[in-house]
Amino acid sequence: MPDHPSGTKLPFPSPLFPAPTPASLPLPLPISASLGPILSQSHAEQHSYRQTYPTCGMEQQYSSVLGSDVLGHHPSSSSSPQSALAWARASAKCLNFNSMLILLPVCRNLLSFLRGTCSCCRRTLRKQLDHNLAFHKLVAYTLALLTGTALCGLGHGGDREVTIRPRTAACLLSSPRSLHHHQPLHPSPIPLLLQTVEYVAFTTIPGLTGVIITLALILMVTSSTEFIRRNYFEVFWYTHHLFIIYFAGLVIHGIAGLVRGQTEESIKEVHPHHCGSGGMDVGGETLPFPLGCSNPLLSSIPQSWKWVLAPVLLYIFERILRVWRARQKVVVTKVVMHPARVLELQMQKKGLHMEVGQYIFVNCPSISLLEWHPFTLTSAPEEDFFSIHIRAAGDWTERLIDTFQQQKIEVDGPFGTASEDVFQYEVAMLVGAGIGVTPFASILKSIWYKFQQGDQTLKTKKIYFYWLCRDTEAFAWFNDLLASLEQRMAESGKADFLTYRLFLTGWDTSIHWMLLHVDTVTGLRHKTIFGRPMWNSEFTAVAAAHPRSVVGVFLCGPGPLAKSLQKSCHQHSSLDPRKVKFYFNKENF
């Protein structure tokens, strides 16, 4: 190996470093040629640097920080491996940020606390808390997209020819091993010849943890589809706990120091832009090095843990609180089996205080130790017990209904929902589909108690209640409440306070002609309507009856119905702030 005049052995000739001619032997390029854009302090400086030194472009600089110094493409190519690796590293940075956000929307106690503290805030601000699951899904999809981008970038940037062109060799020889010696320092600890996709993926800590993170994310995303959650909730529940592996792998991912950068202390002494003015061959002239430039120090400090530490600790506290509350004794005081396989459980638990529209999570250890299912509370805050109605809709609920004999029940909650704000509106439209009527059972019961107690603080003046069911059996368990409420309103002289419309979507023509002044299906004063509601007509009638009111529309039902109601709210809301306005609210749990 030939010697440099300074006495340092040059790394060529070799398969990786073909011997250059004396005339083509490059002098060391500045540190900024390999680390400039990453370490620069302003976009303007980066732009100025790229204009001044086009020999090693931005792609090569990203590549140098990633340890990808051996390149087989011209650095100016937009499809070069350097550019792909820059995309990969940028995606990794965004992954840290989104991983910080992913846990916050599912911290139910945090959301309940924020909902309570925001009770005096503007309505639009409080409503944002109702979109927690939508935000959680959006962040999850973003994580999946960023992971795919990072994988494509690493795959494209790692699968390359190990060929050094003279122009690229100039960049290599300027690597920050020394400002005064022609010895390249690879920021990556992996030997140059072993930097292949297969080697990195399956023999290094970053590679193995990257594979594990990717597999965990794929399983969580694919098992979160609407079909899986509705029909195979257990699959969704168990695979979602792979988030533990995901976060563990994310924290460990950077321990090996595959990506290194110049330390803050070194930047103060050997600033890239100060020391980067020397050693560059510009127009056949070599610029001298400024005084005071010495060897830069590189370090690799994992960054991911800094992003996820706070939300992970918050979520751990959340789970500890859930376990502690779940261990508190729950007494089942009454069990009622209603038609259409609807099981009503009335329970008592010390320290449980509820509001209308809230929900709880229920666990039955004899069925499954780990499965927790959400159910809306159907009791009123004024009652000395809390109740839920469970409809057979899957393996877990089927087994609970078939085998329930005073089994042990664990409860976590209650947690707030959009329905808590129902009494903040002068006029409310409550829409329930099937078993989705449960949160409104709590609201109507609470209204019944408020009328009994002569509550003068009730802001709500009118309620429109809509219930959509497929068959007549579904109405049975709710009839008694509606009949009692109907009678109480009439006795109080407020028969017009509640208007309810029951829609039987799977109707039978044999009973259609039997409807008289009292409904033959429910026995109530208001008749059952066969078919589906015409929402345009309903909203038009409400807007005409309350031309200057703020109307809250509350739904517990399927997505297509939510889209229809939300569209109607926009269509029938006046732009004039003095006229009627509809606000849409949907249950999400």
Backbone hydrogen bonds, N-H to C=O, Kabsch-Sander energy under -0.5 kcal/mol:
donor,donor_aa,acceptor,acceptor_aa,energy
4,H,8,T,-2.4
7,G,4,H,-2.8
10,L,2,P,-2.0
12,F,10,L,-0.6
14,S,17,F,-1.0
24,S,21,T,-1.1
25,L,21,T,-0.8
25,L,22,P,-0.6
29,L,170,A,-0.5
32,S,272,P,-0.6
33,A,30,P,-1.5
34,S,31,I,-2.0
35,L,31,I,-2.7
36,G,32,S,-1.3
39,L,35,L,-2.2
40,S,36,G,-1.9
46,Q,42,S,-1.7
47,H,43,H,-2.5
48,S,44,A,-2.5
49,Y,45,E,-2.4
50,R,46,Q,-2.3
51,Q,47,H,-1.7
52,T,48,S,-1.8
53,Y,49,Y,-2.7
57,G,55,T,-0.7
61,Q,57,G,-1.7
62,Y,58,M,-2.6
63,S,59,E,-2.3
64,S,60,Q,-2.1
65,V,61,Q,-1.7
66,L,62,Y,-1.7
67,G,64,S,-1.0
68,S,63,S,-3.3
69,D,67,G,-0.7
71,L,69,D,-0.9
77,S,74,H,-2.1
80,S,77,S,-1.4
84,A,80,S,-1.7
85,L,81,P,-2.7
86,A,82,Q,-2.0
87,W,83,S,-2.0
88,A,84,A,-2.0
89,R,85,L,-2.4
90,A,86,A,-2.3
91,S,87,W,-2.3
92,A,88,A,-1.9
93,K,89,R,-1.9
94,C,90,A,-1.9
95,L,91,S,-2.1
96,N,92,A,-1.5
97,F,93,K,-1.4
98,N,94,C,-2.4
99,S,95,L,-2.4
100,M,96,N,-1.3
101,L,97,F,-1.0
102,I,98,N,-1.7
104,L,101,L,-0.6
106,V,103,L,-1.1
107,C,104,L,-1.4
108,R,106,V,-1.4
111,L,107,C,-2.1
112,S,108,R,-2.3
113,F,109,N,-2.2
114,L,110,L,-2.5
115,R,111,L,-2.6
116,G,112,S,-1.9
117,T,113,F,-2.3
118,C,114,L,-1.9
119,S,116,G,-1.1
121,C,118,C,-1.7
126,R,122,R,-1.9
127,K,123,R,-2.0
128,Q,124,T,-0.7
128,Q,125,L,-0.8
129,L,126,R,-1.3
130,D,127,K,-1.3
131,H,128,Q,-1.5
132,N,129,L,-1.0
135,F,131,H,-2.4
136,H,132,N,-2.3
137,K,133,L,-2.4
138,L,134,A,-2.1
139,V,135,F,-2.4
140,A,136,H,-2.0
141,Y,137,K,-2.6
142,T,138,L,-2.0
143,L,139,V,-2.4
144,A,140,A,-2.2
145,L,141,Y,-2.3
146,L,142,T,-2.8
147,T,143,L,-2.5
148,G,144,A,-2.2
149,T,145,L,-2.2
150,A,146,L,-2.6
151,L,147,T,-2.5
152,C,148,G,-2.4
153,G,149,T,-2.4
154,L,150,A,-2.7
155,G,151,L,-2.7
156,H,152,C,-2.5
157,G,153,G,-2.7
158,G,154,L,-2.1
159,D,155,G,-1.4
160,R,158,G,-1.4
163,T,161,E,-1.5
165,R,163,T,-0.6
169,A,165,R,-3.3
170,A,166,P,-1.5
171,C,167,R,-0.8
172,L,168,T,-2.2
173,L,169,A,-2.9
174,S,170,A,-0.6
174,S,171,C,-0.6
175,S,172,L,-2.2
177,R,175,S,-2.7
178,S,175,S,-0.8
183,Q,181,H,-1.3
186,H,184,P,-0.6
194,L,191,P,-1.1
195,Q,192,L,-1.2
196,T,194,L,-2.5
200,V,196,T,-2.4
201,A,197,V,-2.4
202,F,198,E,-1.8
203,T,199,Y,-1.4
204,T,200,V,-0.8
208,L,204,T,-2.8
209,T,205,I,-2.5
210,G,206,P,-1.8
211,V,207,G,-2.1
212,I,208,L,-2.4
213,I,209,T,-2.8
214,T,210,G,-2.2
215,L,211,V,-2.4
216,A,212,I,-2.5
217,L,213,I,-2.3
218,I,214,T,-2.4
219,L,215,L,-2.3
220,M,216,A,-2.2
221,V,217,L,-2.4
222,T,218,I,-2.5
223,S,219,L,-1.5
224,S,221,V,-1.3
225,T,222,T,-0.6
229,R,225,T,-2.5
230,R,226,E,-2.1
231,N,227,F,-2.2
232,Y,228,I,-2.8
235,V,232,Y,-0.6
236,F,232,Y,-1.6
237,W,233,F,-2.8
238,Y,234,E,-2.6
239,T,235,V,-2.2
240,H,236,F,-1.6
241,H,237,W,-0.5
241,H,238,Y,-1.2
242,L,239,T,-1.8
243,F,240,H,-1.3
244,I,241,H,-1.3
246,Y,242,L,-2.3
247,F,243,F,-2.5
248,A,244,I,-2.1
249,G,245,I,-2.7
250,L,246,Y,-2.1
251,V,247,F,-2.0
252,I,248,A,-2.0
253,H,249,G,-1.7
254,G,251,V,-0.5
255,I,252,I,-2.1
257,G,254,G,-1.0
260,R,65,V,-1.1
260,R,258,L,-0.5
261,G,299,S,-2.5
263,T,297,L,-2.2
267,I,263,T,-2.1
268,K,264,E,-1.5
269,E,265,E,-1.3
270,V,266,S,-4.1
275,C,271,H,-2.9
276,G,272,P,-1.0
277,S,274,H,-0.8
278,G,275,C,-1.1
279,G,287,L,-3.6
282,V,280,M,-0.9
282,V,285,E,-2.8
283,G,281,D,-0.5
285,E,282,V,-1.5
287,L,280,M,-2.0
287,L,285,E,-0.6
293,C,290,P,-0.9
299,S,261,G,-2.8
306,K,303,Q,-1.0
307,W,303,Q,-0.9
307,W,304,S,-0.8
308,V,304,S,-1.8
309,L,305,W,-1.6
312,V,308,V,-2.3
313,L,309,L,-2.5
314,L,310,A,-2.4
315,Y,311,P,-2.3
316,I,312,V,-2.5
317,F,313,L,-2.3
318,E,314,L,-2.0
319,R,315,Y,-2.5
320,I,316,I,-2.4
321,L,317,F,-2.4
322,R,318,E,-2.0
323,V,319,R,-2.5
324,W,320,I,-2.5
325,R,321,L,-2.2
326,A,322,R,-2.3
327,R,323,V,-1.4
328,Q,325,R,-1.0
331,V,348,Q,-2.7
332,V,330,V,-0.6
333,T,331,V,-0.8
333,T,346,Q,-2.2
334,K,346,Q,-1.7
336,V,344,E,-2.4
338,H,336,V,-0.7
338,H,342,V,-3.2
342,V,338,H,-1.3
343,L,341,R,-0.5
343,L,390,I,-3.2
344,E,336,V,-3.4
344,E,342,V,-0.5
345,L,343,L,-0.5
345,L,388,I,-2.4
346,Q,334,K,-2.8
347,M,345,L,-0.5
347,M,386,F,-3.2
348,Q,331,V,-2.2
350,K,329,K,-0.5
352,L,349,K,-1.7
353,H,351,G,-0.6
358,Q,355,E,-1.5
359,Y,415,F,-1.9
360,I,375,F,-2.6
361,F,412,D,-2.9
362,V,373,H,-2.7
363,N,410,E,-2.5
367,I,364,C,-2.0
368,S,364,C,-2.4
373,H,362,V,-2.3
375,F,360,I,-2.7
377,L,358,Q,-2.6
378,T,387,S,-2.5
379,S,387,S,-0.8
383,E,380,A,-1.7
386,F,347,M,-2.6
388,I,345,L,-1.8
389,H,376,T,-0.5
390,I,343,L,-3.4
391,R,389,H,-0.5
392,A,341,R,-1.6
398,E,394,G,-2.5
399,R,395,D,-2.4
400,L,396,W,-2.1
401,I,397,T,-2.4
402,D,398,E,-2.4
403,T,399,R,-2.1
404,F,400,L,-1.1
410,E,363,N,-2.7
412,D,361,F,-2.4
415,F,359,Y,-2.6
420,E,417,T,-1.4
421,D,418,A,-1.8
422,V,419,S,-1.7
423,F,420,E,-0.5
424,Q,421,D,-2.1
425,Y,422,V,-1.2
426,E,550,V,-0.6
427,V,550,V,-1.1
428,A,462,K,-2.0
429,M,552,G,-3.1
430,L,428,A,-0.6
430,L,464,Y,-3.5
431,V,429,M,-0.5
431,V,554,F,-3.0
432,G,430,L,-0.5
432,G,466,Y,-2.8
433,A,556,C,-1.7
434,G,432,G,-0.5
434,G,468,L,-3.1
436,G,433,A,-2.2
437,V,434,G,-1.2
438,T,435,I,-1.7
440,F,437,V,-0.8
441,A,437,V,-1.3
441,A,438,T,-0.5
442,S,438,T,-1.3
443,I,439,P,-1.4
444,L,440,F,-2.7
445,K,441,A,-2.3
446,S,442,S,-2.2
447,I,443,I,-2.2
448,W,444,L,-2.1
449,Y,445,K,-2.2
450,K,446,S,-2.3
451,F,447,I,-2.3
452,Q,448,W,-1.9
453,Q,449,Y,-2.4
454,G,451,F,-0.6
455,D,450,K,-2.8
461,K,426,E,-2.9
462,K,426,E,-1.6
463,I,497,F,-2.5
464,Y,428,A,-3.1
465,F,463,I,-0.5
465,F,499,T,-3.0
466,Y,430,L,-3.5
467,W,501,R,-2.1
468,L,432,G,-2.6
469,C,467,W,-0.5
469,C,503,F,-2.8
474,A,471,D,-0.8
475,F,472,T,-1.3
476,A,473,E,-1.2
478,F,475,F,-1.0
479,N,475,F,-1.0
479,N,476,A,-0.9
480,D,476,A,-0.6
482,L,478,F,-1.9
483,A,479,N,-2.9
484,S,480,D,-2.5
485,L,481,L,-2.5
486,E,482,L,-2.5
487,Q,483,A,-2.2
488,R,484,S,-2.5
489,M,485,L,-2.4
490,A,486,E,-1.7
491,E,487,Q,-2.2
492,S,488,R,-1.8
493,G,490,A,-1.0
494,K,489,M,-2.8
497,F,494,K,-1.8
499,T,463,I,-2.6
499,T,497,F,-0.5
501,R,465,F,-3.2
502,L,527,K,-0.7
503,F,467,W,-3.4
503,F,501,R,-0.5
504,L,502,L,-0.5
504,L,529,I,-2.9
505,T,469,C,-3.3
505,T,503,F,-0.9
506,G,469,C,-0.6
507,W,505,T,-0.7
509,T,507,W,-0.5
511,I,508,D,-1.5
512,H,508,D,-0.5
512,H,509,T,-0.5
513,W,509,T,-0.7
514,M,511,I,-0.8
515,L,512,H,-1.1
516,L,518,V,-1.0
519,D,524,L,-2.7
523,G,519,D,-2.0
529,I,502,L,-3.7
531,G,504,L,-2.1
535,W,533,P,-1.0
537,S,534,M,-0.6
538,E,534,M,-2.1
539,F,535,W,-2.8
540,T,536,N,-1.9
541,A,537,S,-2.2
542,V,538,E,-2.2
543,A,539,F,-2.7
544,A,540,T,-2.0
545,A,541,A,-2.0
546,H,542,V,-1.8
549,S,546,H,-1.3
551,V,549,S,-0.6
551,V,581,K,-3.0
552,G,427,V,-2.5
553,V,551,V,-0.6
553,V,583,Y,-3.5
554,F,429,M,-3.2
554,F,552,G,-0.6
555,L,585,N,-2.2
556,C,431,V,-2.0
562,A,558,P,-1.6
563,K,559,G,-2.3
564,S,560,P,-1.8
565,L,561,L,-2.4
566,Q,562,A,-2.6
567,K,563,K,-2.1
568,S,564,S,-2.0
569,C,565,L,-2.3
570,H,566,Q,-1.7
571,Q,567,K,-2.2
572,H,568,S,-2.1
573,S,569,C,-0.7
574,S,580,V,-2.7
579,K,576,D,-2.2
580,V,547,P,-1.7
581,K,549,S,-1.7
583,Y,551,V,-2.7
585,N,553,V,-2.7
587,E,555,L,-2.5
